[in-house]
Amino acid sequence: MAPPQFIFGIDDRPPLRYALLYGLQWAVIIFPALIVVSHLSGRALQLTGAQEVRYFQLVLLSSGLMTALQCLAGHRYPLLDGPSTALLLTFITLAPRGIETIQGGTVAGGAILVVLVLWGKLDRVVEIATPNVVGVILMLIAFTLLPHLIRSMTGMSAARPEGEGLILIISLFLVVLSAALSHWLSGFARTVSLLLGIGAGTTLFGIMGRMECSRIAAAGWLSPPGFWTPVKLGFDWTAVAAFAIAYLAVVVNSLGSLHGIAKLTEPRRLPESISRGVLLNGLGGIGCGLLGLVGLVSYSMSPGVILANRVASRFAVAWCGAILIVAAFVPKLAAALALVPPPVVGAALCSAMGAQVGAGLAVVTSGMPSIRDYFVVGLPLLIGTMVSFLPEPFMAVVNPSIRIFLGNGLIVGIFLVLILEHLVMRKRRES
């Protein structure tokens, strides 16, 4: 099949007026993902209104810087970079242990990636990322987020711990709406279907009087994104181990994103791009750890956007990074974006995770699955999801060191699929 023809190729520099327009389009596309991660992590940390605004400013700043650096000097592909969902799960699990534990674990996990690249051992990690492992990780990220999605989509809060049936109905409607828009729309409108769903849900909650607009009035117009928490690194070995396993998912995610965009644009630079991109992911993880943020990864949504707008220029995506950086210095904009109600955010993430489950299934079934593969894939998915729903009274009596792992279905699932795939049920070599 002939490669697609682009208006601007990967190394083309569009005129400034076009580059800014393309960059703004990319920024509109990534904003929902940044909002989702900020809401979930802020809720886990129980941030105040002012802290939540500063936190979101730092998310914008870190994502913008990493996107620009990766496009210009890292992997040099037109890919967006933002907070990793895999690291978010570990972040949420460790939140009760304190932000210093999260900071220390994130810094250590990022440092491990840096060491792997500089030591030349990244290929060893790449070798264990078989289709079964990649598919399980993609699906587990979605399944193990379910407990957090349930709390958001049912409207559970301190005032209403039982949730509300009406909120759940609205959330499910928004999930279906976002998916339907993605299916029926075309061109640029299709790429922002998630944003359209968020806009519709936010409008509906505003009509219902369920939004707190006072934060926007209280926020200033121009202000540098200050620290929302002091830098206090707490190196707990269990937290470090949990983040080390989660960063394996980051590597797998990065490999998938890079391979996908390379097939579409320029495959010859891929080997060098993998090491350079993962190295920056590690350095970004160290920086995010110091700031108390979720670590970063290259997103896999870019190929679809590029095919829709026929612009593959990495410089256009770098301008998106610049726009995010500018937005980080406008607290009123950050406060407005952080105003999206939690049920709307949960619905948007649920819709996105539904597509990710489909992607995981496609990876697993890309070959000819055998009975062995049914167990290798099915057991980690089942047990990892089950662990995510273990009741709180049971977890309360579990040893705190064990609870970090047992309370994270993603970590349990990744560990189990690696054991089954490469040790217990390793494929027999043909004679």
N, C-alpha and C positions, 0 to 999 in steps of 0.2 A: 504494500500500500504506500502511495506517495506521501511524503510528509506534508502537513498543512502549510499553506502559504500565509504569511503574516504581513500586516501593514508595516510593522516595525519588528525586526529580528531581535534576538537576545542581546546583541551588543550594539544595537542602533540607539542613537540619542535623539528622541523626538524633539521638535521645537518646544521651547519653554511653555508656551500657552497650552500645547497639547499635553505635555508631560504633567503639568499641574492638574489638568482635568482628569487624566488617567490616574494620577496619584490620589486624587480625591475619591474617585470611584473605588479604588482598592481600600481606602480608609473607611468608606461606608460599609464595605463588605466585612472588614475585620472588627468593626465596632461591636456588633452583637456578641462575638466570642469574648472580647475583653470585658464587656458588661457582665456576661454570665460568670466568668471566673471571679471577677471582683465581688459580685454579690455573694457567691457561695463561700469564698474564703473569708470575706468580711463578716458573714453570718456566723461562720465557725469560730472566728476570733472575737465575736460580740463587740465589734467596733462601734464607737459613737459616730454621730453624724459628721463631725469635723474630721475624725480619723478616716472615715470611709471616703471622704472627698480626697484627702491627701493620698490615701492608698490607691485610689483610682488614677490620680495624677501620676504616681510613680509607675503604675502598670502601663499607662500611655507612654511615659518617657522610656521605660526599659524596652517595651515592644518596638517603639519607633527607632531607638538606637540600634537594636539588634537587627531589625529588618534592613535598615540602611547599610549597616556594616556587612551583613551577609551578602547582600546584593552587590556591593562594591568591592569587597576584599575577602569575603569568606567563601561560601560555595559558588558565588557569582551566578546564581540562577534567579529567575523572577518568582521568588517564594516569599510569602508573608511569614513573619515570626511572631509568636505570642505565647502566653502561658500554656504549659502542657497539662492536659486533662489527667494524664497518669500521675504526674507529680501533685496535682491538685488533690487527688484522692488520699495520698500519703500526708499531705499538708493538713487536710481536714481531720484525718485520724489522729494525728499528733497534736492537734490544737489544744486538747485538754492538758497536755504536758507543758504548755507554755511556749511563747514565741521564741524564747532563747533556744529551746530544743529544736524547733523547726529551722531556725537560722543556722545552727551548727550542722544539722543533717543535710540541709540544702547545699551549704558550702562544701561539705565533705563529698557529697555526691557529684557536684560539679568538678571538684578537684580530681576525683577518680577518672572522669572522662578525659581531663587534660593529661593525666599521667598515661592513660591507655594510648592516646594519640602520640604523645612525645616519645613513649617507650616503643612504639611500633607494634603494639599488641591489639590494635583495634580489629584486625582481621580475624582474630580468635573469636571476638564477640559476634562479628558478622557471620561466621560459620554456623553458629548455633541458632541463628534466626531463620529456621526452616519455615515453609508455608504454614505448617501446623502451629508453630510458636507464634508467628506473626498474626495469624487469624484469631487465635485464642486471645492474644493481648488486645487486639482491636475490639473484639466482642466483650471481653471482660471489663474494659474501661466503661462501656455502656451499662452493663449489668450491675456492676458494683456501685454505680452512681445512683441506682434506683432508690435506696433509702433516703438520700438527700433530695432527690426529685420528688418523692412522695411528700416530704415535709413542706416543700415549696408549693407544689401543685394543689395541696389540700388546704393551704392557708394556715398551717399550724404556727402558733406564736405563743408567747408567754401569756397573752390575754385569752387566746383561744387554743389551748393545747390539744383539743379534740379535732380542730380543723373545722371546715365548713363544706357541706355538700355542694352548694352553689359554686364555690370557688373551684372545686374539682371539675365540675361540669364545664365551666368556662375554660379551664386549663386544657381539658381534653379537646374542646372545640378548637382552641388555638393551635394545638398540636396538628390536628387534621388540616386546619386552614393553611398552616405553613407548608405542610407536605403537598397539599393540593396546588398551592401557588407555584411551588417548585416544579410540579409536573406540567401545569397548564401554561405557565408563562414562558416567554422565550426571550432570547437576547439578554440585554443588561437587566431587565426586570426579573428574569429568572435568577440571576446571581444575587439579587438582594431580596429574595423571597422571605428569608429568615427575618430580615430587617422590617419588611412589610408586616409580617405576623406580629413582631414586637410592637410596631406602631399601632396596629389595630387593637392589640390587647391593652396597651397603655392608654389609648383613647377611651376604651370601654371602662377601664377601672377609674379613669378620671371622671367620666360621666356618673359613675356609681359613688363618687366621693371617697375613693379609697387611695388617694395619693397625698403625700405630704410635700406641698410646694414651697414650704417655708425655707427649706435648705437652699433653694436657688436664690432667694432674696438675701439670705445671710452670706452667701459666697461672694468673694470679690471678683473683679474682672481680670486682673493681672496679679499673679503671685507665683514665685518659684515653688516647685513641688518639694516641700520640706519632709523630713523624716517623720513617719507616723509612730515609730517606736525606736528606742535606743538600740545600738548594736551590742548585743550580748550573746555571744556564741556559747551554747551549751552542748558539749560533745558527749551524748549518750550513745553507747555502742549499739544499742538496739535501734535507735533512730537512724544512726548512720547506716546500719545494715538495711533498714527498710528503704531509705532513699537510694542506696546503691542498687537494689533490685528494681526500684521504680525507674532509675536512670537507664536500665536495660530497655525498658519500654520506650524511653526517649530515643535511644539509638535506633530501635526498630522503626519508630515513627519517622525519624529523619531519613533512614534508608528508603522507606516507602515513598516519601515525598520527593527525594532526590531522584530515584529511579523513574518515577512517574513523569516528572518535568523534563528529565534528560531525554527520554524517548520522544518527547514532543518537540524539543528545541535543539539541544547540542549534546549528544552522548559522549563525545570524545574527552570532555573535561571531567567526566563523572568520577574516575578514580581519585583524582586530586581533590575534587570538590567534597567527597565524603569526609576525608580526614580534616580538611579545612573547616567544613561546616560543623562537624562534631566537636572540633576544638573550640570553636566559638560558642557552641551550646554549653560546653563545660565552663568556659570563662563567664558566660552569661549567668550560669547557675551560681557561681561564686558571688557575682555582683548582686543577684536577686536574693541570695541568702543573707548578705549583709544588710539589705534593705527590708528584709522580712517579707519578700514576695514569693510567688510561685515561680519555679524555674521555667525557662523558655524552650521552644522547639519550633522547627519549620513546619508550617501547616500544609496539609495535602489538598486543600481546596483550589489551589492555583491553576492546575491544568484545565479544569472546566471553565474557569473565568477567562483564561487565555483563548480557548477555542471559541468562546462566545464573542469576545471583542476583537480578536485577531491582532492583539498587541502583546508581543512576547518580550518587550524590552525590560531588562533588569533595572535600567535607570528610571523607568516609570514607577516601578515598585519602590525604588529607593526614595522617590519623591513622596510616596505614601508614608514612609518612615519619617520624613521631615515634617509632614503635616501632623502626624501623631505627636511628635516632639513639641510642636507649637501648641497643640491642644493641651498638652500637659501643663502649660504655663497659664491657662485660662480656667481658674477654679469654677467660674459660673457655668462654663460648658461641661466640666467634669461633673458638677452637681446635677445638671440637667440630665446627663446621660445616666447618672447613678440613680435617677428618680424612678426608673422602670420597676414596677411592682414585682416582688419575688415570684408570684405565681406565673407571671408572664415570662420571666427569665427561665423558670423551670420548664415551661411549655416549649420555649425555643430550644433549650438544650435537649429535651426529650425528642423533638423532631430531628435534630442534628444527630443524636445518638442512634436513632432508628436507621438513618442512612449508613452510619458507621457499622452497625450490625450487619447490614447487607454487604458492605465492603469486606468484612471479615469472613462471611460465608463464601464470597467469591474467591478469596485467597485460599481458603481451606479446600474448596472443591475444584481448584484449578487443574489438579491432576485427576487420578482415579483413586479415590479414597477406598481403603480396605477396612476390614473389621477392626484391625489394629488401630487405624486412624480414628474410628468412631470412639474408642476408649480414650485415646490420647487427647482428643479434642473435647469430648463430652464430659469426662470426669472433672477436668480443671474448671470448665464452665459451670458445672453443677455445684461443685464444692465451693468454688470461689464466690458464687452468688449466694449460696446458703450461709457462708460465713458472714457475709455482709448484713444478714438479717438475724444474727444471733441476738437474743434478748438482752437488754441492758442489765437485769439482775444477774444473769449468768456471767456477763463480762465483768461485772463489779467484783466477783470473787476470784477472777483469774489473776495470776501473778502479773504485775505491771509490765515486766519485761516481755512476757509472752503475749500480753494483750496487744502490744504494738503490732505484732505480726498477725495474730489471730483476729484482730479487729479490722484488718485490711484485706478484703477479699481479693483485690488485685494482686497483692504480694503472694498470698496463698496460691492463687491460680497460676501465676507465672512460675513459682517454684515447682508446683506439681507438674505443669506441662513440660518443663525442662527435665525433670526427673524421669517422667514417662517416655518422652521423646528420645532422650539420649542415653538413658541407663536401663531402667526397668523393662521397657518395651522397644529397645533399640532395634532397628531393622537388621535382619540377617543379611550378611553379604552373600551375593550370588557366587556359587562355586565356579 
